[in-house]
Amino acid sequence: MSVKAIGLFSGGLDSILAVKVLQEQDVDVVGVTFETPFFSSGRARKIAGSIDLPLRVIDITQSHLSMLKAPPHGYGKNMNPCIDCHALMLETAGMIMDDAGADFIFTGEVVGQRPMSQTGGSLRLVAKLSGYDGLVLRPLSALLLPPTGPESEGKVDRQRLLDIQGRGRKRQMALADEYGISFYPAPGGGCLLTDPAFSERLRDLLRACPDPSVRDIELLKLGRHLRISRDVKIAVGRNREENEAILGITHESDIILSVRNVPGPVVIIPGGAGMDEVERAAAVCAFYSDASRDAHVQVLARGNHAERVVETTPMDAEEVRSMIIERRLKNGNAGAIHSNKS
């Protein structure tokens, strides 16, 4: 009977090599990749197709969101809960392994490649947290870690596994040449939770709305975000593409604003607001439009099955600056403010 394994597959070089190392030992490999609003399966799908790897795509949005609100092992530099996120992925892969009657799980992780989630201790912790301790194999660094069940039971030849460590990629690139792998993506990226600006937007959202919807999170990816009062924030489209994307995810309860007769942004107030906030949002909308700074403009506000016209002038630049959510970053590096007129 052949040995079967379920591999966490990101589509990066390390995960490709982990697949190849095990296939070289005649292990029957199936990849699994995950989707949430913070990372997609696009790269994994593309690369899996290029190497003929069977791939399962699993949406873990709800369980991931529940974990993200209060990860037991905390966050990384930004909002990335790497330890608990990886444990969740391994737990999910372990259930797939059980259902498929496979023998073990594996990943492409390399000891020392990431300071929080890929130390020897953190790799062992993640395996334990997943509930599948002893069944999680890291082929690229196995010789630096204690033997796992599949190695001890002879399902995998430990001596044919590797001892790669550190952040360098020379050994991985040499292995890619040996396996005839000529195309693989650049390392890093992929998870929005490692992005400082997105993380600040998410922190702000969770403070105001502890149980956000997927739409609320998707909106964080679009436009400029400003908190115009304690309970109300707005998103401002930066170009035509973003304006259209914002309009494409609106709900009936939202209020949408745009300046009449002047090119400018779409502004959304998620969930609506009172008249005071609508007037402030209208002044922000006018600021980011092509209207002159002292112009009196009409802003159309649509929502709740009604339309109203707000007469306003563009808000003062300093007041706009003070409401930009990203400027609340602790390091103070929020970048300059820009209007369409700059």
HELIX and SHEET records of a PDB file:
HELIX    1   1 LEU A   13  GLN A   23  1                                  11    
HELIX    2   2 GLY A   42  SER A   50  1                                   9    
HELIX    3   3 THR A   61  LYS A   69  1                                   9    
HELIX    4   4 CYS A   82  ALA A  100  1                                  19    
HELIX    5   5 GLY A  120  SER A  130  1                                  11    
HELIX    6   6 ALA A  142  LEU A  144  5                                   3    
HELIX    7   7 GLY A  149  SER A  152  1                                   4    
HELIX    8   8 ARG A  158  ARG A  160  5                                   3    
HELIX    9   9 LYS A  170  GLU A  178  1                                   9    
HELIX   10  10 LEU A  192  THR A  194  5                                   3    
HELIX   11  11 PRO A  196  ALA A  208  1                                  13    
HELIX   12  12 VAL A  214  LEU A  219  1                                   6    
HELIX   13  13 ARG A  240  GLY A  248  1                                   9    
HELIX   14  14 MET A  275  PHE A  287  1                                  13    
HELIX   15  15 ALA A  317  MET A  323  1                                   7    
HELIX   16  16 ILE A  325  ARG A  328  5                                   4    
SHEET    1   A 5 LEU A  55  ASP A  59  0                                        
SHEET    2   A 5 ASP A  28  GLU A  35  1                                        
SHEET    3   A 5 LYS A   4  LEU A   8  1                                        
SHEET    4   A 5 PHE A 104  PHE A 106  1                                        
SHEET    5   A 5 VAL A 136  LEU A 137  1                                        
SHEET    1   B 6 ARG A 224  ARG A 227  0                                        
SHEET    2   B 6 LYS A 233  VAL A 236 -1                                        
SHEET    3   B 6 VAL A 267  ILE A 269 -1                                        
SHEET    4   B 6 ILE A 255  VAL A 259 -1                                        
SHEET    5   B 6 VAL A 297  GLY A 303 -1                                        
SHEET    6   B 6 ALA A 306  THR A 312 -1                                        
END                                                                             
